[in-house]
């Protein structure tokens, strides 16, 4: 009975009940009985992305590789349902990344079928075998390519469609930013129901797997993937995965293809060309294409009329990290009607030399912006400048009372790195008021002056 309670609590994310049962001495790997006979609490938590429960179960000694009926492990469940956070926790705890269930599914083939690039990235980073076939003889890449370009709603409906049933389609975003499609149906009498889900991330997954396999996909094909998903993903996830893939090639042929995109008549092609070329060939601090990319972007400041493309040009200039880009960055930022975003702060800080008073004053003004995201990034940029002056220190200290605790953390880091005693105030506030892991890590790591 207690095992069944643990299973149900894990499934719904009831951490309080989970904690009580574990504190009472219940073995977290005990299979449940009753309606969920044979179910494991860790598998239940992984299937629903209950990360807090997963952490508690693992801490209590749950077997991360234990199997349910059908050979399903917690990692297989996390992969099948597109839960990258759960998958990461399980991998870090020693989950077998190449495990198969009784029909031959692997975590990678399940994540590829789901269209979940977040999970695929976790698995590849953990050393998952991208060539391992599933029970049908398909590799993860073949699975992803089989779904890429398919009308997802129709394909899902085909899986469960029955005569006389009613169906609805729901769309939302998964945690990794790809669109999550749910097709649910029920019989006319309401006694039967079924639903299927998939994410619209198969093109991104295919790109990740091609990179892992060393497959050279034509530039035109990759660009088509990116453009097709520009307005589908929450934050252009497929777009950036493709751009990153092309940027890693660091060869003249790809560079020239991207440079041609930058002068295309199609604004979306220009936008992608800039985003992909902006960090082309970057590796370990080396920028082999800087002397070709910087002039290209500088010219586009003059010629580009599309605001979205110009935003990418601004970001691209920042990525070059070269003070020669500063006049062009200031040109864009100072134009009538320019709408300030976090990109402004990032780009300005990245190209700002230590002694440029106009640029520094502008960056400081951004740390006071009404938008908390702009303040955060501007404060981060100010904190990271090589310069150390009373003006910079006072501007950082002014942010210690900011309503946004990440901004406070960035200011604290900047003061600590400069050996300013006022950093202690920020440390105290962030640790007392914030549960954000990034902010807390930022204020507790050793200052640069101590290293």
C-alpha positions as CSV (number, residue, x, y, z in Angstrom):
1,X,0.0,0.0,0.0
2,X,2.8,2.4,0.9
3,X,4.6,1.7,-2.4
4,X,1.4,2.5,-4.3
5,X,1.1,5.8,-2.4
6,X,4.7,6.6,-3.2
7,X,4.1,5.9,-6.9
8,X,1.0,8.1,-7.0
9,X,2.7,10.9,-5.1
10,X,5.7,10.8,-7.4
11,X,3.5,10.9,-10.4
12,X,1.7,14.1,-9.4
13,X,4.8,15.7,-7.8
14,X,3.6,15.6,-4.2
15,X,7.0,16.0,-2.6
16,X,5.6,16.3,0.9
17,X,4.0,12.8,0.7
18,X,7.1,11.5,-1.0
19,X,9.3,12.9,1.8
20,X,7.1,11.4,4.6
21,X,7.1,8.0,3.0
22,X,10.8,8.0,2.5
23,X,11.4,9.3,6.0
24,X,9.3,6.4,7.3
25,X,11.9,3.9,5.8
26,X,10.1,2.9,2.6
27,X,12.5,1.6,0.0
28,X,12.1,4.0,-3.0
29,X,12.7,1.1,-5.4
30,X,9.8,-1.0,-4.2
31,X,7.4,-1.7,-7.0
32,X,3.8,-0.5,-6.5
33,X,0.8,-2.7,-6.1
34,X,-2.8,-2.3,-7.2
35,X,-3.8,-0.3,-10.2
36,X,-0.2,0.6,-10.9
37,X,1.2,-2.9,-10.3
38,X,4.9,-3.0,-10.9
39,X,5.3,0.7,-11.3
40,X,8.4,2.4,-9.9
41,X,8.2,5.8,-8.3
42,X,11.4,7.0,-10.1
43,X,9.8,6.1,-13.4
44,X,6.6,7.9,-12.5
45,X,8.5,11.0,-11.5
46,X,10.6,10.9,-14.7
47,X,7.6,10.5,-16.9
48,X,6.1,13.7,-15.6
49,X,9.4,15.7,-15.1
50,X,9.0,15.9,-11.4
51,X,12.6,16.9,-10.8
52,X,12.2,17.6,-7.0
53,X,10.8,14.2,-6.5
54,X,13.5,12.6,-8.7
55,X,16.2,14.3,-6.5
56,X,14.5,13.0,-3.3
57,X,14.2,9.5,-4.6
58,X,17.8,9.3,-5.8
59,X,19.0,10.7,-2.5
60,X,17.1,8.0,-0.7
61,X,18.8,5.3,-2.7
62,X,16.4,4.6,-5.6
63,X,18.0,2.4,-8.3
64,X,18.4,4.8,-11.3
65,X,18.5,1.8,-13.7
66,X,15.7,-0.2,-12.2
67,X,13.2,-1.5,-14.8
68,X,9.4,-1.6,-15.0
69,X,7.4,-4.1,-17.0
70,X,8.5,-3.9,-20.7
71,X,12.0,-3.0,-19.7
72,X,11.3,0.7,-19.1
73,X,13.7,2.7,-17.0
74,X,13.3,6.2,-15.7
75,X,15.6,7.6,-18.4
76,X,13.5,5.9,-21.2
77,X,10.4,7.5,-19.7
78,X,12.0,10.9,-19.5
79,X,13.2,10.7,-23.1
80,X,9.9,9.4,-24.4
81,X,8.1,12.4,-22.9
82,X,10.7,15.0,-23.8
83,X,11.9,15.9,-20.3
84,X,15.4,17.2,-20.5
85,X,15.7,18.3,-16.9
86,X,14.7,14.9,-15.6
87,X,17.0,13.2,-18.1
88,X,19.9,15.3,-16.9
89,X,19.3,14.4,-13.3
90,X,19.1,10.7,-14.1
91,X,22.3,10.8,-16.3
92,X,24.2,12.6,-13.6
93,X,23.1,9.8,-11.2
94,X,24.5,7.1,-13.4
95,X,21.5,6.2,-15.7
96,X,22.6,4.0,-18.6
97,X,22.3,6.2,-21.7
98,X,22.2,3.3,-24.2
99,X,19.7,1.2,-22.4
100,X,16.9,-0.5,-24.4
101,X,13.4,-1.6,-23.5
102,X,11.9,-4.9,-24.5
103,X,11.1,-3.7,-28.0
104,X,14.5,-2.1,-28.6
105,X,13.7,1.6,-28.0
106,X,16.7,3.6,-26.8
107,X,16.6,6.9,-25.1
108,X,17.9,8.6,-28.2
109,X,15.4,7.0,-30.6
110,X,12.5,7.8,-28.2
111,X,13.7,11.5,-27.9
112,X,14.1,11.6,-31.7
113,X,10.6,10.3,-32.2
114,X,9.3,12.8,-29.7
115,X,11.1,15.7,-31.5
116,X,12.8,16.8,-28.2
117,X,16.1,18.5,-28.9
118,X,16.6,19.3,-25.2
119,X,16.7,15.6,-24.3
120,X,18.9,14.8,-27.4
121,X,21.5,17.3,-26.3
122,X,21.6,15.9,-22.8
123,X,22.0,12.4,-24.1
124,X,24.7,13.2,-26.7
125,X,26.7,15.2,-24.1
126,X,26.5,12.1,-21.9
127,X,28.0,9.9,-24.7
128,X,24.8,8.2,-26.0
129,X,25.4,6.0,-29.1
130,X,23.9,8.0,-32.0
131,X,24.3,4.9,-34.3
132,X,22.4,2.4,-32.1
133,X,19.3,1.2,-33.8
134,X,15.9,0.6,-32.3
135,X,13.8,-2.5,-32.5
136,X,12.6,-1.6,-36.0
137,X,16.1,-1.2,-37.3
138,X,16.1,2.6,-37.4
139,X,18.8,4.9,-36.1
140,X,17.9,8.0,-34.1
141,X,18.7,10.1,-37.2
142,X,16.5,8.0,-39.4
143,X,13.7,8.4,-36.8
144,X,14.1,12.2,-36.7
145,X,14.3,12.6,-40.5
146,X,11.2,10.4,-40.8
147,X,9.2,13.0,-38.8
148,X,10.9,16.1,-40.1
149,X,8.7,18.0,-42.6
150,X,5.6,15.9,-41.7
151,X,2.4,17.8,-40.8
152,X,2.6,16.8,-37.1
153,X,-1.0,17.3,-36.2
154,X,-2.2,15.0,-39.0
155,X,0.4,12.4,-38.3
156,X,-0.6,12.2,-34.6
157,X,-4.3,12.1,-35.4
158,X,-3.6,9.1,-37.8
159,X,-2.2,7.2,-34.8
160,X,-5.4,7.3,-32.8
161,X,-8.2,8.1,-35.2
162,X,-11.3,5.9,-34.9
163,X,-14.7,6.2,-36.5
164,X,-17.2,8.2,-34.5
165,X,-14.7,9.7,-32.1
166,X,-14.2,13.4,-31.5
167,X,-10.8,15.1,-31.5
168,X,-9.2,18.3,-30.3
169,X,-5.7,19.6,-30.9
170,X,-3.8,21.6,-28.3
171,X,-0.6,23.6,-28.8
172,X,1.8,24.9,-26.1
173,X,5.5,25.2,-25.6
174,X,7.7,22.4,-24.2
175,X,10.5,23.4,-21.8
176,X,13.1,23.3,-24.5
177,X,11.2,25.9,-26.5
178,X,9.8,23.7,-29.2
179,X,6.0,23.6,-29.8
180,X,4.3,20.7,-28.1
181,X,1.3,19.3,-30.0
182,X,-1.3,17.2,-28.2
183,X,-4.0,15.4,-30.1
184,X,-6.8,14.0,-27.8
185,X,-9.8,12.0,-28.7
186,X,-12.8,10.4,-27.0
187,X,-15.6,8.1,-28.1
188,X,-19.1,9.5,-28.7
189,X,-20.3,8.0,-25.4
190,X,-17.4,9.5,-23.5
191,X,-16.3,6.2,-22.0
192,X,-13.1,5.9,-24.0
193,X,-10.3,8.4,-24.5
194,X,-6.8,8.5,-25.9
195,X,-4.1,11.2,-26.5
196,X,-0.8,11.4,-28.2
197,X,1.9,14.1,-28.1
198,X,5.0,15.1,-30.0
199,X,7.2,18.2,-30.2
200,X,7.9,20.2,-33.4
201,X,11.6,19.7,-32.9
202,X,12.5,17.0,-35.4
203,X,14.5,19.3,-37.7
204,X,16.6,20.4,-34.7
205,X,17.0,16.9,-33.5
206,X,18.1,15.8,-37.0
207,X,20.7,18.6,-37.1
208,X,22.1,17.6,-33.7
209,X,22.4,14.0,-34.8
210,X,23.9,14.8,-38.1
211,X,26.6,16.8,-36.3
212,X,27.2,13.8,-34.0
213,X,27.6,11.5,-36.9
214,X,29.8,13.9,-38.9
215,X,27.3,14.1,-41.7
216,X,27.8,17.1,-44.0
217,X,24.3,18.3,-44.8
218,X,24.1,20.9,-47.6
219,X,23.9,24.5,-46.4
220,X,20.7,25.1,-48.4
221,X,19.0,22.2,-46.7
222,X,20.0,23.4,-43.2
223,X,18.9,27.0,-44.0
224,X,15.5,25.7,-45.1
225,X,15.1,24.0,-41.7
226,X,15.9,27.2,-39.9
227,X,13.6,29.4,-41.9
228,X,10.7,27.0,-41.6
229,X,10.9,27.1,-37.8
230,X,11.7,30.8,-37.2
231,X,8.3,31.6,-35.9
232,X,7.3,28.2,-34.6
233,X,9.7,27.7,-31.7
234,X,9.4,29.9,-28.6
235,X,12.9,31.4,-28.9
236,X,13.9,30.2,-32.3
237,X,15.5,27.1,-30.9
238,X,15.8,25.2,-34.2
239,X,17.1,28.4,-35.9
240,X,20.0,28.7,-33.4
241,X,20.8,24.9,-33.4
242,X,21.2,25.1,-37.2
243,X,23.1,28.4,-37.0
244,X,25.5,26.8,-34.4
245,X,25.9,23.7,-36.6
246,X,26.9,25.8,-39.6
247,X,29.2,28.1,-37.5
248,X,31.2,25.1,-36.3
249,X,32.2,24.1,-39.9
250,X,34.7,27.0,-40.2
251,X,35.3,26.4,-43.9
252,X,35.4,28.9,-46.7
253,X,32.6,27.3,-48.7
254,X,30.1,27.5,-45.9
255,X,31.2,31.0,-45.0
256,X,30.7,32.2,-48.6
257,X,27.2,30.7,-48.7
258,X,26.3,32.5,-45.5
259,X,27.8,35.8,-46.8
260,X,25.5,35.5,-49.8
261,X,22.6,35.1,-47.5
262,X,23.5,38.4,-45.9
263,X,22.8,40.2,-49.1
264,X,19.7,38.2,-50.1
265,X,16.5,40.0,-51.1
266,X,14.7,37.9,-48.5
267,X,14.9,39.6,-45.1
268,X,14.6,36.3,-43.2
269,X,17.6,34.9,-45.2
270,X,19.6,38.0,-44.3
271,X,18.7,37.6,-40.7
272,X,19.8,34.0,-40.6
273,X,22.9,34.7,-42.6
274,X,24.0,37.3,-40.0
275,X,23.1,35.1,-37.0
276,X,25.1,32.2,-38.4
277,X,28.1,34.1,-39.7
278,X,28.4,36.3,-36.5
279,X,30.2,33.5,-34.6
280,X,31.5,31.5,-37.6
281,X,34.6,29.6,-36.8
282,X,34.9,30.8,-33.2
283,X,37.0,28.3,-31.2
284,X,38.9,28.7,-28.0
285,X,39.0,32.4,-28.4
286,X,40.2,32.3,-32.0
287,X,38.2,34.3,-34.6
288,X,39.7,33.3,-38.0
289,X,37.0,35.1,-40.0
290,X,37.0,38.4,-38.0
291,X,38.6,40.5,-40.7
292,X,36.0,39.4,-43.2
293,X,33.0,39.4,-40.9
294,X,33.5,42.8,-39.2
295,X,33.5,44.8,-42.5
296,X,30.5,42.8,-43.7
297,X,28.5,43.7,-40.6
298,X,29.7,47.3,-40.6
299,X,28.5,47.7,-44.1
300,X,25.1,46.2,-43.2
301,X,24.6,48.9,-40.5
302,X,24.5,51.4,-43.4
303,X,22.5,49.3,-45.9
304,X,20.0,47.3,-43.7
305,X,16.5,48.7,-43.4
306,X,14.7,45.8,-41.7
307,X,14.6,46.3,-37.9
308,X,14.8,42.6,-37.1
309,X,17.8,42.1,-39.4
310,X,19.4,45.2,-38.0
311,X,18.9,43.7,-34.5
312,X,20.9,40.6,-35.6
313,X,23.6,42.9,-37.1
314,X,23.9,44.7,-33.8
315,X,24.2,41.3,-31.9
316,X,26.7,40.2,-34.5
317,X,28.9,43.2,-34.1
318,X,28.9,42.5,-30.3
319,X,30.0,38.9,-30.9
320,X,33.1,40.1,-32.7
321,X,34.2,41.7,-29.4
322,X,36.3,44.2,-31.3
323,X,36.4,48.0,-30.4
324,X,36.4,48.8,-34.1
325,X,32.7,47.9,-34.0
326,X,31.9,50.5,-31.3
327,X,31.0,53.5,-33.7
328,X,28.6,51.2,-35.6
329,X,27.0,50.0,-32.4
330,X,26.5,53.5,-31.2
331,X,25.1,54.5,-34.6
332,X,22.4,51.8,-34.3
333,X,21.6,52.6,-30.6
334,X,21.3,56.3,-31.3
335,X,18.9,56.2,-34.2
336,X,15.5,57.8,-33.8
337,X,12.8,55.3,-32.9
338,X,15.3,52.6,-31.9
339,X,13.6,50.4,-29.3
340,X,16.1,49.4,-26.6
341,X,16.4,45.6,-25.8
342,X,18.9,43.5,-23.9
343,X,20.8,43.0,-27.2
344,X,21.8,46.7,-26.9
345,X,23.5,46.2,-23.6
346,X,25.2,43.0,-24.6
347,X,26.6,44.4,-27.8
348,X,27.7,47.6,-26.3
349,X,29.6,46.0,-23.4
350,X,31.2,43.5,-25.7
351,X,32.9,46.2,-27.8
352,X,33.4,48.9,-25.2
353,X,37.1,49.9,-24.6
354,X,38.0,51.0,-21.0
355,X,38.4,54.7,-21.7
356,X,35.3,55.5,-23.8
357,X,33.3,57.9,-21.8
358,X,30.3,58.2,-24.1
359,X,29.9,54.4,-24.4
360,X,30.3,53.9,-20.6
361,X,27.7,56.6,-19.8
362,X,25.2,54.9,-22.2
363,X,25.9,51.5,-20.6
364,X,25.3,52.9,-17.1
365,X,22.1,54.4,-18.3
366,X,21.0,51.0,-19.4
367,X,21.6,49.6,-15.9
368,X,18.9,52.0,-14.8
369,X,16.4,51.0,-17.5
370,X,12.7,50.3,-16.6
371,X,13.0,46.8,-18.1
372,X,14.6,44.4,-15.6
373,X,16.0,42.2,-18.4
374,X,17.9,45.2,-19.9
375,X,19.1,46.3,-16.4
376,X,20.3,42.7,-15.7
377,X,22.3,42.4,-18.9
378,X,23.7,46.0,-18.7
379,X,24.8,45.4,-15.2
380,X,26.4,42.1,-16.2
381,X,28.2,43.9,-19.0
382,X,29.3,46.7,-16.7
383,X,30.6,44.2,-14.1
384,X,32.6,42.4,-16.7
385,X,34.5,45.5,-18.0
386,X,38.2,45.4,-17.6
387,X,38.1,49.0,-16.3
388,X,37.9,49.8,-12.6
389,X,36.9,53.4,-11.8
390,X,34.8,55.1,-9.0
391,X,32.1,55.8,-11.6
392,X,31.8,52.1,-12.5
393,X,31.9,51.0,-8.8
394,X,29.2,53.5,-7.8
395,X,27.0,52.5,-10.7
396,X,27.3,48.9,-9.6
397,X,26.6,49.8,-6.0
398,X,23.5,51.6,-7.1
399,X,22.1,48.3,-8.3
400,X,22.4,46.5,-4.9
401,X,18.9,47.8,-4.1
402,X,17.4,46.7,-7.4
403,X,14.1,44.9,-7.3
404,X,15.5,42.2,-9.7
405,X,17.8,39.9,-7.7
406,X,19.7,38.7,-10.7
407,X,20.7,42.3,-11.4
408,X,21.7,42.5,-7.7
409,X,23.8,39.4,-8.2
410,X,25.6,40.8,-11.3
411,X,26.4,44.0,-9.5
412,X,27.7,42.1,-6.5
413,X,30.0,40.1,-8.7
414,X,31.3,43.2,-10.3
415,X,32.0,44.8,-6.9
416,X,33.6,41.7,-5.5
417,X,35.9,41.3,-8.5
418,X,37.1,44.9,-7.9
419,X,37.6,44.3,-4.2
420,X,34.9,46.7,-3.1
421,X,33.5,46.0,0.4
422,X,30.0,47.0,-0.7
423,X,29.7,43.6,-2.3
424,X,29.0,42.1,1.1
425,X,25.6,43.9,1.1
426,X,24.7,42.2,-2.2
427,X,25.8,38.8,-1.0
428,X,23.6,39.1,2.1
429,X,20.6,40.2,0.1
430,X,20.7,37.6,-2.6
431,X,21.3,34.7,-0.2
432,X,18.4,35.9,2.0
433,X,15.9,36.7,-0.7
434,X,16.7,34.6,-3.8
435,X,16.3,30.8,-4.6
436,X,17.7,31.3,-8.1
437,X,20.7,29.0,-8.4
438,X,22.5,31.2,-10.9
439,X,22.2,34.3,-8.7
440,X,23.3,32.4,-5.6
441,X,26.3,30.9,-7.4
442,X,27.3,34.3,-8.8
443,X,27.5,35.9,-5.3
444,X,29.3,33.0,-3.6
445,X,32.0,32.1,-6.2
446,X,35.5,33.5,-5.5
447,X,36.1,37.0,-6.7
448,X,38.5,37.5,-9.6
449,X,40.8,39.5,-7.3
450,X,41.3,36.3,-5.2
451,X,42.3,34.0,-8.0
